[in-house]
């Protein structure tokens, strides 16, 4: 199935935004299913098996966070949250609950489509499980199988924890990972509040991988939320 033949389930109760999303997605070749409530959205997610869900948090019958949590009990479908809630804590809660990305209303069509494409590509790679072990963006190449990293053709030595952190980012390339998610993956479940570990190691990675660590192009900060490894260089 081609990416643009994917089915997108929109769970949104605001008619104007629902229409905007329907027209935008249809114009890009996506199939669209719609729901206005959490209950119906979950039923459609189960029956239609969409390739991606766009979810509003402010639904009339339940909080969108609860929808994400329920989905994650049985589904790995990518979920992009779109919400008027723009505080950092709202983003953290949604991402920690299992959302793949978060857009604050109002958002541009270009940004929505870029995030959607990244989420679908990531889901396709995970589903295919092809064993592909090499990730490349710009001058950065990461060979997960041979634990080898090169930048501009030169080998870069990483410590075990630096490589582990980079591996997690590579496996979720293009997606936002919260501080808590990264800490849990690299340092274990008891390290969720040790954000200074993350700052130190991310700074070390940038010093080794970025041409200008003060203005990183690969390892992007999502302020107050976490980090994202870019997949599309502008």
N, C-alpha and C positions, 0 to 999 in steps of 0.2 A: 504494500500500500504506500502510495506517495504521501509525503508530508502534508501537501495541500488537500489530500482527500480525507484527512483526519476528521473525526467527529469531536466537536467541542461542546460540552455541556455548560451552559451559562446559568448559574443560580443567583438570581438578582431580582429584587422586587420593585425596583424603580423603573417604571415603564420607559422613560426617556433613555436611560442608560442601556436597558435591555435592547431597545430598538437600535441604538447606536452600535452596540456590540454585534447584533445580528447582521446589520448591513455591512459593517466593517469586515467581519469574518467571512460572510458570503462573498464579498467582493474579492477576497483573497483565495477563494476556492475551497474554504472549509465548510463542512456540514455542521449545522447548528441545531442543538436541542436546548429547550429553555424550561426553566422552572422558577417559580416565584417564592417558594417556601423551602425550609430545610427538609421537612418530611418528604415532600414530593421530589426534591433534589436527590436525596439519598435513594429513593425508589428508582429514579431514572438512572442514577449512577450504577445501580445493581442490574437493571434490566437492559440498558443500552450499552453498557461497557464502553463509555467514551474514551477517547485517547487523551483528553485533557479536560480539566474543569476550571472554569473561571468563577470564583466564589466571592460574593459580597458577605461581609461580616454582620451587617445590620439587617437580618432577616426578621420577618414579623412573628415567627413562631419559635425561633431559637437563635442563639448566638452562632455565628459562622465558625467560631473556634470549636464548638461542639460537633459541628458537621465534619470538620477536618479530623478530629479525634476519632469519630465513629468510622469515617472512611478508612483511616489507617489501621483499624482493627482487621480489615479484610482486603484492602486494595492498596496498590502502589501507584495508582493513576496520578500523574502530575497535577498539582493544584496551584493555581495562581490566584492569590487573594487580591481583590480590588476593593478598597475601602476608603471612606472619608476619614477614618481614624489614622492620623499621621504621626502619632507619638512613637518614639523609639520602642517603648515598652509594648505597644500594640503589635509592632512588627516582630519583636522578639517572641512574644507569646504565640503568634501565628506560625512562625517558622519552627519554634520548638515543638509545637503541636503536630507538625508534619507537613505544613505547606512548603512548596518548593520555591515560591517567590512571592513578592508583595509589592503592589503598586498603590500609591496614594492618589485618590481622586482630587482634582482632575489630572488626567494623564494624557500623553500624546498617543496618536495611533502608531507612530513609528516605534515608540518605546514598548507599547503593548505587543506589537507584532514581533519585535526583536526578542523580548522575553519569552514569548510563546514558542518561537522557533527553537530557542535554546532548550527549553523544557522538553519539547517533542524529540529533539535530537538526542538529548541525554536519555530519555525514556527508551528510545529505539536501540541505543547502544546497550543499555542494561538488559532489555528484553532479548536482544539477539545473542548476547553473551558470546561474542565471537572470539574472545580471548585476545583481542587487540590490546597490546601492551605499551604502545608508544603514543604519546600525546605531543603535539607540536602546535605552537602558536607563535607567530613572529620568529624571533631568533632563539626561542626557548624550546628545547626538546627534552622530554622526560621519558625514559625507558623504564617502565615499572618492573619488567621481568628481570632485567640485568642490573637494576638499581643504578642506572647511569643518567646523569644530567649534563646537558651541554647548553651553553649560551654563546651565541655567535661563533659556533664551531669549536669552542674550547670546553674541555671537561671541567665540571665544577664539583668540588668535594663538599658533601653535606654530612652532618652528624646524623646518627640514627633517628633522633627525634625531629630534626629538620626534614629529613626525607619522609618520615611518617606523616608529618604535617602537610608537606607538599603532595604526598600521595592521596590524602583525603581530599584535598582541594582539586586535584586532577580528576579523581573519580566522580566529583560533583561539579566539574568545570562549567562555568556560566551560572551556577546556582549560588544563592546566598547561604552561607553556613553561619549560624550564630556562634558567639563565644562559647556558650555552653556545649553545643554540639561538637565543636572542635576540641575543646578540653576533654570531653568524655571519650572521644575517639582516640586521642593521642596519649592522654595521661590517666585515663580511667574514670569511672563514675563518681569517685569521691573528690574530683578536682574542679567541679563546676564553678566555684567562686574564685579560682586562682587565675584571674584574667591577666595578672602580670606575667605569668609564664608565656601566654600567647603573645603579648606585646613584645617581649624579649625575642622570642623565636621568629616572629614575623619580621621584626627589624633585621635579624640576622639573615633571613632568607632574602629580604630585599637587598641587603648589602651584597649578597652573592649573585643574585639573578637580575637585578634591575640596573640598567645603564645609569639611571638617575634615581637612587633610592628615595629621594625626597619627593619625586614626582613619578611614582610607579605606574607602569602601563600593564603589568601582568597581575600583580597581587593588589587588588582593589579593596579599599576600606568602605564598608557600609557603616557610616558613623553611628556609634552607640549600639550597633546590632551585631556586626561580625565582619566576615571577609568573603570575597568572591574572586575566583580565578577567571580572568577574562578569556573568552574564546573568539572574540571579534575585535581586532584592532582597527581603530578608525584612522 
